[in-house]
Amino acid sequence: MLPEGFQIRRYLPRDEDAVYEICLKTGDSGKDGTHLYDDPKALGHIYVGPYIHLEPELAFVVEDQQGVCGYVMGVMDSKKFYQAYVDKWLPDIRKRYPEPTGDQAGWTRTQKVFYDYYHPDVFCPEPYDQYPSHLHIDMLPRVQGRGLGIEMMQVLLKAMAARKTPGVHLGMAASNARAEKFYKKLGFHELLRTGDSLYLGKRFP
């Protein structure tokens, strides 16, 4: 049950600026990343833009009286999505942001993101046929800890199950014990630990 004053609904095109801003304001390992990026949309072009443009039917937002304050987004077939990301999304982004050159040690956080536009790092844990879908969620601090994350996840998971995916995965920082506990409460289990990353998966009946 949602706390009073909140609603979860499907993403609409008018929400684009809001979800980009949420991506930035959670872009420092969940904390406000505004001070780290001199281009406020740099991160969103990876973690928000392709989802709302390539598979908007699996994007949902939560809003209160102040506006949109969180989102959850997913895709049905990760490999198909990543191919569209490379073939359809990134070419236009690259036209607007040249690839950085020179010594990477001197690059800003924004330049490192621009580099990722040209060298996308995509990964799908195995067994892929059992967990082909993936998702991610972000919420502003003012709405965290109120049960909204679980409500939002359940909305997206229900939508995915209705589309008959066999399972879904997600990636997270291996050090984030709080997030791991949150996802396992929703029925996710460990698939793989590699470096600083942890991949969790959930099967659908």
C-alpha positions in Angstrom: 0.0 0.0 0.0 1.4 3.4 -1.0 2.0 6.1 1.6 -0.6 9.0 1.3 0.3 11.6 -1.4 2.3 9.2 -3.7 1.3 7.5 -6.9 3.1 5.1 -9.2 2.3 5.4 -12.9 3.7 4.6 -16.3 6.5 6.9 -17.6 5.2 9.7 -19.9 7.3 11.7 -22.4 6.8 14.8 -20.2 8.8 13.1 -17.4 12.1 13.0 -19.4 13.8 15.9 -17.7 12.7 14.7 -14.3 14.1 11.2 -14.7 17.3 12.5 -16.1 17.6 14.8 -13.0 17.0 11.9 -10.7 19.7 9.9 -12.4 22.1 12.8 -11.8 21.0 13.3 -8.2 21.6 9.7 -7.4 24.7 9.4 -9.6 27.3 9.3 -6.8 26.6 5.8 -5.5 23.1 6.8 -4.6 24.1 10.3 -3.4 23.8 13.6 -5.4 26.3 13.5 -8.3 25.6 17.1 -9.5 29.0 18.3 -8.4 30.8 15.5 -10.3 29.4 16.1 -13.8 29.7 19.3 -15.7 27.2 18.0 -18.2 24.0 17.3 -16.2 22.7 14.8 -18.8 25.9 12.8 -19.3 24.9 9.9 -17.0 21.3 9.9 -18.1 22.3 9.2 -21.7 23.4 5.8 -20.5 21.1 4.9 -17.6 17.8 6.6 -18.5 17.6 7.8 -22.1 17.9 4.4 -23.9 15.3 2.8 -21.6 12.6 5.5 -22.1 13.2 5.7 -25.8 13.7 2.1 -26.7 11.4 0.3 -24.2 9.1 3.0 -22.6 6.4 0.5 -21.8 8.6 -0.9 -19.0 9.4 2.4 -17.4 7.4 3.6 -14.3 7.7 6.6 -12.1 6.6 7.6 -8.6 5.5 11.1 -7.9 4.4 13.2 -5.0 3.2 16.8 -4.7 6.6 18.1 -5.6 6.8 16.0 -8.7 8.5 12.9 -10.0 10.8 11.5 -7.4 11.8 8.1 -8.5 11.8 5.6 -11.4 12.1 1.9 -12.2 13.0 0.8 -15.7 13.5 -2.5 -17.4 13.8 -4.4 -20.7 12.6 -7.8 -21.7 15.5 -9.0 -23.8 18.8 -7.5 -22.6 20.9 -8.6 -25.6 18.3 -7.2 -28.1 18.2 -4.0 -26.0 22.0 -3.6 -25.9 22.1 -4.1 -29.7 19.6 -1.3 -30.2 21.5 0.8 -27.7 24.6 0.5 -29.8 22.9 0.7 -33.2 20.1 3.2 -32.6 20.8 5.2 -29.5 24.5 5.9 -29.3 25.1 7.2 -32.9 23.1 10.3 -32.2 24.7 10.8 -28.8 28.2 10.5 -30.3 27.3 13.3 -32.8 26.8 15.6 -29.8 29.7 14.4 -27.6 33.2 13.8 -29.1 35.3 11.0 -27.8 37.8 12.3 -25.3 41.5 11.9 -26.1 44.8 12.2 -24.2 45.8 10.7 -20.8 42.8 9.1 -19.2 44.4 9.8 -15.8 43.5 13.4 -16.3 40.0 12.9 -17.5 37.0 14.4 -15.6 34.1 12.1 -14.5 32.1 13.6 -17.4 34.9 12.7 -19.9 34.9 9.1 -18.6 31.2 8.9 -19.3 31.7 10.3 -22.8 34.3 7.5 -23.4 31.7 5.0 -22.4 29.5 6.2 -25.3 32.2 5.0 -27.7 33.2 1.9 -25.7 30.0 0.6 -24.1 30.5 -1.9 -21.3 27.5 -4.3 -21.3 27.3 -7.6 -19.5 24.6 -10.3 -19.1 25.1 -13.0 -16.4 24.5 -16.6 -17.2 22.4 -18.6 -17.6 21.1 -15.9 -20.0 18.1 -17.9 -21.2 16.7 -18.1 -17.7 17.4 -14.4 -16.8 17.1 -12.4 -20.1 15.4 -9.3 -18.7 17.0 -6.7 -16.6 16.0 -3.6 -14.5 17.2 -0.8 -12.4 15.6 1.6 -9.9 16.5 5.0 -8.5 14.7 7.2 -6.0 15.5 10.6 -4.5 16.4 10.7 -0.8 13.1 12.3 0.2 11.2 9.2 -0.7 13.6 6.5 0.4 12.8 4.3 3.4 9.1 4.5 3.0 8.3 1.2 1.2 8.0 2.9 -2.2 10.9 1.0 -3.6 9.3 -2.4 -3.0 6.0 -1.1 -4.4 7.7 0.2 -7.6 9.6 -3.0 -8.1 6.5 -5.1 -7.8 4.8 -3.0 -10.4 7.6 -3.6 -12.9 8.0 -7.2 -12.0 4.3 -7.8 -12.5 4.5 -6.1 -15.9 7.5 -8.3 -16.9 5.8 -11.5 -15.7 2.7 -10.6 -17.8 4.9 -10.4 -20.9 6.1 -14.0 -20.1 9.8 -13.4 -19.4 11.4 -16.4 -17.6 13.5 -14.2 -15.4 15.2 -10.9 -14.7 18.6 -9.9 -13.5 20.2 -6.7 -12.1 23.7 -5.5 -11.3 24.8 -3.6 -8.2 27.8 -2.7 -6.2 29.0 -5.8 -4.3 29.6 -3.6 -1.2 26.1 -2.3 -1.0 24.7 -4.7 1.7 21.6 -2.6 2.2 20.6 -2.9 -1.5 21.4 -6.6 -1.6 19.0 -7.1 1.4 16.3 -5.1 -0.4 16.5 -7.2 -3.6 16.6 -10.5 -1.7 13.5 -9.5 0.1 11.8 -9.4 -3.3 13.0 -12.9 -4.2 16.3 -12.2 -6.0 19.2 -14.5 -5.4 22.9 -14.3 -6.2 24.0 -15.2 -9.8 27.6 -13.9 -9.9 30.2 -11.8 -8.1 32.9 -10.3 -10.2 35.3 -7.6 -9.1 33.2 -4.9 -7.4 29.9 -6.0 -8.9 27.2 -8.4 -7.8 24.6 -9.7 -10.1 21.2 -11.0 -8.8 18.4 -12.8 -10.5 14.8 -13.7 -10.0 12.9 -16.4 -11.9 9.2 -16.1 -12.7 6.8 -19.1 -12.4 
